[in-house]
Amino acid sequence: MRRRVPATTVTRSIRHRDATVTFELVRSDRRTLGLTVHHDGVVVVRAPRRAPEADVLRSVAGRADWVVRKQREFAESAARNPPLRYEQGETHLYLGRPYPLALEQGEVESVRLAGGALRVTVHRDAPEGRVRDLLDAWYVRRARRRLPARLDACWATFPSDGHQRPALRLKRMRTRWGSMSPKGTMSLRLDLIRAPEECIDYVIIHELCHLEHPNHGREFWTLVERLVPDWKRRKRLLESLLS
């Protein structure tokens, strides 16, 4: 049995116009080169272990305009969506709809949707951060009910072509909305419960398409386009709400 060699990661940079594009170069036993710009602006390039570095740098330079544009879009989105403070009246999203936060004191701590608001009841002497913890736990419970149901709905319309319905894992993911493992396990970001169903469905269909096409090649995007013709709009909406 061949021993698996761990991936290696180094930091590299290229000059592009008036900017410097810095990226993490991850080398592993993959066959193709992939480039990703994460929501926090971090650029990750995944390359075959033996790919000449000059070829990698040339490929990144060829996509530098796109990288800089995506970093700018994510930075602008972050400016529109400052960190949550969990204060009275602050707006929080659930399935794409905004709800004001209504904080109440009581003997029994709870979170509920009522009267067009997210009502969080905490003890009078609750420690700092308790509202956030209660609300996060509420989102997790909702996600564990709603996201598997959306996978069921998407799978019912997906041309499986002999593939098995993937197992589902819900995770706290910092830079990705979802992923599909080589063994057919789908992971979804818990925060998706804040997004509209159409955005959730786009992410799920995107990952299901990886059952047929593991990489983001032309055939992959052709399948995504066939199943979700307005995927670009849904992706932009998702990024504008939750990035």
C-alpha positions as CSV (number, residue, x, y, z in Angstrom):
1,M,0.0,0.0,0.0
2,R,1.4,3.4,-1.0
3,R,2.2,5.7,1.9
4,R,0.4,9.0,1.6
5,V,2.8,12.0,1.6
6,P,1.5,15.0,3.5
7,A,0.8,18.2,1.6
8,T,3.3,21.0,2.0
9,T,2.5,24.7,2.2
10,V,4.7,27.8,1.5
11,T,3.9,31.5,1.0
12,R,4.6,33.1,-2.4
13,S,3.9,36.5,-3.9
14,I,3.8,38.1,-7.4
15,R,3.6,41.7,-8.5
16,H,0.5,42.7,-10.4
17,R,0.2,46.2,-11.7
18,D,0.4,48.3,-8.5
19,A,-0.4,45.5,-6.1
20,T,1.2,42.5,-4.6
21,V,-0.7,39.2,-4.7
22,T,0.3,37.0,-1.9
23,F,-0.9,33.4,-1.8
24,E,-0.5,30.1,0.0
25,L,0.9,27.4,-2.3
26,V,-0.2,24.0,-1.2
27,R,1.5,21.1,-3.0
28,S,0.0,17.6,-2.9
29,D,-0.6,14.5,-5.0
30,R,-3.2,16.2,-7.1
31,R,-3.1,16.4,-10.9
32,T,-4.4,19.8,-11.6
33,L,-3.8,23.4,-10.4
34,G,-6.6,25.1,-8.5
35,L,-6.9,28.7,-7.2
36,T,-9.3,29.9,-4.5
37,V,-10.0,33.3,-3.0
38,H,-11.5,32.9,0.4
39,H,-14.0,35.3,2.0
40,D,-11.3,36.8,4.2
41,G,-9.2,37.6,1.2
42,V,-6.7,34.7,1.6
43,V,-5.6,33.2,-1.7
44,V,-4.8,29.5,-1.8
45,V,-3.2,27.8,-4.8
46,R,-3.2,24.0,-4.9
47,A,-0.8,22.5,-7.2
48,P,0.7,19.1,-8.1
49,R,3.7,18.3,-6.1
50,R,6.1,18.3,-9.1
51,A,4.7,21.2,-11.0
52,P,7.5,23.7,-11.8
53,E,7.1,26.8,-9.6
54,A,7.6,29.0,-12.7
55,D,4.4,27.5,-14.2
56,V,2.5,28.0,-11.0
57,L,3.5,31.7,-10.8
58,R,2.6,32.1,-14.4
59,S,-0.8,30.7,-13.9
60,V,-1.4,32.9,-10.9
61,A,-0.3,36.0,-12.9
62,G,-2.8,35.0,-15.6
63,R,-5.6,35.2,-13.1
64,A,-4.4,38.1,-11.0
65,D,-7.0,40.5,-12.3
66,W,-9.7,38.1,-11.1
67,V,-8.0,37.6,-7.7
68,V,-7.7,41.3,-7.0
69,R,-11.3,41.8,-8.1
70,K,-12.6,39.1,-5.8
71,Q,-10.5,40.4,-2.8
72,R,-12.0,43.8,-3.4
73,E,-15.6,42.4,-3.6
74,F,-15.1,40.5,-0.3
75,A,-13.6,43.5,1.4
76,E,-16.5,45.7,0.4
77,S,-19.0,43.0,1.5
78,A,-17.2,42.8,4.9
79,A,-17.5,46.6,5.3
80,R,-21.3,46.4,4.6
81,N,-21.6,43.6,7.2
82,P,-19.7,44.6,10.3
83,P,-19.3,42.1,13.2
84,L,-22.4,41.4,15.2
85,R,-22.7,42.9,18.6
86,Y,-25.8,41.0,19.8
87,E,-27.5,44.1,21.1
88,Q,-31.1,45.2,21.4
89,G,-32.6,45.9,18.0
90,E,-29.7,44.5,16.0
91,T,-30.7,42.7,12.8
92,H,-30.0,39.0,12.4
93,L,-30.8,36.8,9.4
94,Y,-32.7,33.6,9.4
95,L,-33.3,31.9,6.0
96,G,-32.6,35.2,4.3
97,R,-35.1,37.3,6.3
98,P,-33.9,40.0,8.7
99,Y,-35.2,39.9,12.2
100,P,-34.5,42.5,15.0
101,L,-33.1,41.1,18.2
102,A,-35.4,41.5,21.2
103,L,-33.6,40.9,24.5
104,E,-35.7,39.9,27.5
105,Q,-34.9,38.8,31.1
106,G,-36.5,35.8,32.6
107,E,-36.0,32.7,34.7
108,V,-36.0,30.3,31.7
109,E,-33.5,31.1,29.0
110,S,-34.8,30.6,25.5
111,V,-34.8,31.8,21.8
112,R,-37.9,32.0,19.7
113,L,-39.3,33.7,16.6
114,A,-42.3,35.7,17.6
115,G,-43.9,39.0,16.7
116,G,-41.5,39.4,13.8
117,A,-38.4,39.4,16.1
118,L,-35.8,37.0,17.4
119,R,-36.6,37.0,21.1
120,V,-33.8,35.9,23.4
121,T,-34.6,35.5,27.1
122,V,-31.6,35.5,29.4
123,H,-31.1,35.4,33.2
124,R,-30.8,38.8,34.9
125,D,-27.2,38.1,35.9
126,A,-26.2,36.4,32.6
127,P,-22.5,36.7,31.7
128,E,-21.3,38.7,28.7
129,G,-21.6,36.6,25.6
130,R,-24.6,34.6,26.8
131,V,-26.9,36.1,24.2
132,R,-24.5,35.1,21.5
133,D,-24.2,31.6,22.8
134,L,-28.0,31.1,23.1
135,L,-28.6,32.4,19.6
136,D,-25.7,30.3,18.1
137,A,-27.2,27.2,19.7
138,W,-30.6,28.1,18.3
139,Y,-29.2,28.5,14.8
140,V,-27.4,25.1,15.1
141,R,-30.7,23.4,16.1
142,R,-32.5,25.0,13.1
143,A,-29.7,24.1,10.7
144,R,-29.8,20.4,11.8
145,R,-33.5,20.3,10.8
146,R,-33.6,22.5,7.7
147,L,-30.3,21.8,5.9
148,P,-30.8,18.0,5.7
149,A,-34.3,18.7,4.4
150,R,-32.9,20.9,1.7
151,L,-30.4,18.1,0.7
152,D,-33.4,15.7,0.4
153,A,-35.2,18.2,-1.9
154,C,-32.1,18.8,-4.1
155,W,-31.3,15.2,-4.3
156,A,-34.8,14.4,-5.5
157,T,-34.1,16.5,-8.7
158,F,-30.4,15.7,-9.1
159,P,-29.4,13.3,-12.0
160,S,-27.5,11.0,-9.7
161,D,-26.3,8.6,-12.5
162,G,-25.6,5.8,-10.1
163,H,-24.1,7.9,-7.3
164,Q,-25.3,7.3,-3.8
165,R,-26.9,10.1,-1.8
166,P,-24.1,11.7,0.2
167,A,-23.9,11.6,4.0
168,L,-24.2,15.1,5.4
169,R,-22.0,16.8,8.0
170,L,-22.7,20.3,9.3
171,K,-19.6,22.2,10.4
172,R,-18.3,25.6,11.4
173,M,-16.4,26.6,8.3
174,R,-14.5,29.9,8.1
175,T,-13.8,30.2,4.4
176,R,-16.0,27.7,2.5
177,W,-19.8,27.2,2.2
178,G,-19.5,23.5,1.5
179,S,-17.3,20.7,0.3
180,M,-17.6,17.1,-1.0
181,S,-15.1,14.5,0.2
182,P,-13.7,11.9,-2.2
183,K,-15.8,9.3,-0.3
184,G,-19.0,11.2,-1.0
185,T,-19.6,13.0,2.3
186,M,-21.0,16.5,1.9
187,S,-20.1,19.1,4.5
188,L,-22.1,22.3,4.8
189,R,-21.4,25.4,6.7
190,L,-23.7,25.9,9.6
191,D,-24.0,29.6,8.8
192,L,-26.0,28.7,5.7
193,I,-29.1,28.6,7.9
194,R,-29.0,32.5,7.8
195,A,-29.2,32.5,4.0
196,P,-32.3,32.3,1.7
197,E,-33.3,28.8,0.7
198,E,-32.4,29.5,-3.0
199,C,-28.8,30.2,-1.8
200,I,-28.7,27.0,0.3
201,D,-29.9,25.0,-2.6
202,Y,-27.3,26.5,-4.9
203,V,-24.5,25.4,-2.5
204,I,-26.0,21.9,-2.2
205,I,-26.3,21.5,-6.0
206,H,-22.8,22.8,-6.4
207,E,-21.4,20.1,-4.1
208,L,-23.6,17.4,-5.6
209,C,-22.1,18.2,-9.0
210,H,-18.7,17.3,-7.6
211,L,-20.0,13.7,-7.4
212,E,-19.8,13.7,-11.2
213,H,-16.9,16.2,-11.7
214,P,-14.5,16.5,-8.8
215,N,-12.8,19.6,-10.1
216,H,-14.1,23.0,-11.2
217,G,-13.6,22.3,-14.9
218,R,-15.8,23.2,-17.9
219,E,-18.0,20.1,-17.6
220,F,-18.6,20.8,-13.9
221,W,-19.8,24.4,-14.5
222,T,-21.9,23.2,-17.5
223,L,-23.7,20.8,-15.1
224,V,-24.2,23.5,-12.5
225,E,-25.5,25.9,-15.2
226,R,-28.0,23.3,-16.4
227,L,-29.3,22.6,-12.9
228,V,-29.2,26.1,-11.5
229,P,-29.3,28.5,-14.5
230,D,-29.2,31.6,-12.2
231,W,-26.4,30.3,-10.0
232,K,-24.3,33.4,-10.4
233,R,-27.1,35.6,-9.0
234,R,-27.6,33.2,-6.1
235,K,-23.8,33.2,-5.4
236,R,-23.6,37.0,-5.4
237,L,-26.6,37.2,-3.1
238,L,-25.0,34.7,-0.7
239,E,-21.8,36.6,-0.6
240,S,-23.4,39.9,-0.1
241,L,-25.4,38.6,2.9
242,L,-22.9,36.4,4.7
243,S,-19.4,37.1,3.6
